[in-house]
């Protein structure tokens, strides 16, 4: 979140109208409100319960229920559109970015952070090896930098910044990682997700146990098992 603001704010030194797409509990907008107390702030989230919770906790912004691919705002309503850890779950980025462009005023800026192609590659590799022969691979496939660049151009946005960083976490055991993913909602945000609460639909006990053994053997160490988050950042403007 801090890195996203570091990249976005120089492009819009004094944002007046800000939208957060996938606002969750409103943390990002609270940060904006503290920096720019006079800004008009709006947040949208697909989950009605999340939007209600954010609104109860905050007096600094108005929160709505809405879809990133069909934003409930008029054209040209904002000079800054932000989105953090949301767009990676969409099968295609261009429709959501086109909507972001629509609600931007001319010269307005969109800044996004999303999980990139190498995210959870340890889990994906162990899962594929553990699958029974002929079983479908239901892992969620994250977008890469080329996908983001192409989607920005296709949406009519001019890219100013496209960069990435990798963060490696460690968990006590592969199953501890799956529980952590479920807690943050990563287990049921993707269409491919199964009932066990992981981005790979790890539902069958035998497959789950095989995956854990493979994961532990390949990526285990004194600090536990590694889990990579590949975070992509993009800043673009509406010409």
KATATA-V476883 format. One record per backbone hydrogen bond with DSSP energy under -0.5 kcal/mol. CO is the residue of the C=O (numbers start at 0). NH is the residue of the N-H. If there is no record, write none. Layout:
{{CO & NH} {CO & NH}}
This chain:
{{0 & 4} {1 & 5} {2 & 6} {3 & 7} {4 & 8} {5 & 9} {7 & 10} {7 & 11} {8 & 11} {11 & 14} {15 & 39} {16 & 78} {16 & 79} {17 & 41} {18 & 20} {18 & 81} {19 & 21} {19 & 22} {19 & 43} {22 & 25} {25 & 29} {26 & 30} {27 & 31} {28 & 32} {29 & 33} {30 & 34} {31 & 35} {35 & 38} {38 & 40} {39 & 17} {40 & 61} {41 & 19} {42 & 63} {43 & 21} {43 & 22} {44 & 65} {45 & 47} {46 & 50} {47 & 51} {48 & 52} {49 & 53} {50 & 54} {51 & 55} {52 & 56} {53 & 57} {54 & 57} {60 & 62} {61 & 42} {63 & 44} {63 & 65} {66 & 69} {69 & 66} {70 & 72} {73 & 76} {77 & 104} {78 & 108} {79 & 18} {80 & 110} {81 & 20} {82 & 112} {85 & 88} {86 & 89} {92 & 96} {93 & 97} {94 & 98} {95 & 99} {96 & 100} {97 & 101} {98 & 102} {99 & 103} {100 & 103} {101 & 75} {102 & 77} {104 & 107} {107 & 237} {108 & 80} {109 & 235} {110 & 82} {111 & 233} {112 & 84} {112 & 85} {113 & 231} {115 & 118} {117 & 120} {119 & 123} {120 & 124} {121 & 125} {122 & 126} {123 & 127} {124 & 128} {125 & 129} {126 & 130} {131 & 134} {135 & 137} {139 & 141} {142 & 116} {143 & 147} {144 & 148} {145 & 149} {146 & 150} {147 & 151} {148 & 152} {149 & 153} {150 & 154} {151 & 156} {152 & 155} {155 & 238} {156 & 158} {157 & 236} {160 & 234} {162 & 232} {164 & 230} {166 & 168} {166 & 228} {168 & 226} {170 & 224} {172 & 175} {172 & 176} {173 & 177} {174 & 178} {175 & 179} {176 & 180} {177 & 181} {178 & 182} {179 & 183} {180 & 185} {180 & 186} {181 & 184} {184 & 187} {189 & 192} {193 & 196} {197 & 193} {197 & 200} {198 & 139} {200 & 202} {203 & 207} {204 & 208} {205 & 209} {206 & 210} {207 & 211} {208 & 212} {209 & 213} {210 & 214} {211 & 215} {212 & 216} {213 & 217} {214 & 218} {215 & 219} {218 & 225} {220 & 223} {223 & 220} {224 & 170} {226 & 168} {227 & 119} {227 & 229} {228 & 166} {228 & 230} {229 & 115} {229 & 231} {230 & 164} {231 & 113} {232 & 162} {233 & 111} {234 & 159} {234 & 160} {235 & 109} {236 & 157} {236 & 238} {237 & 106}}
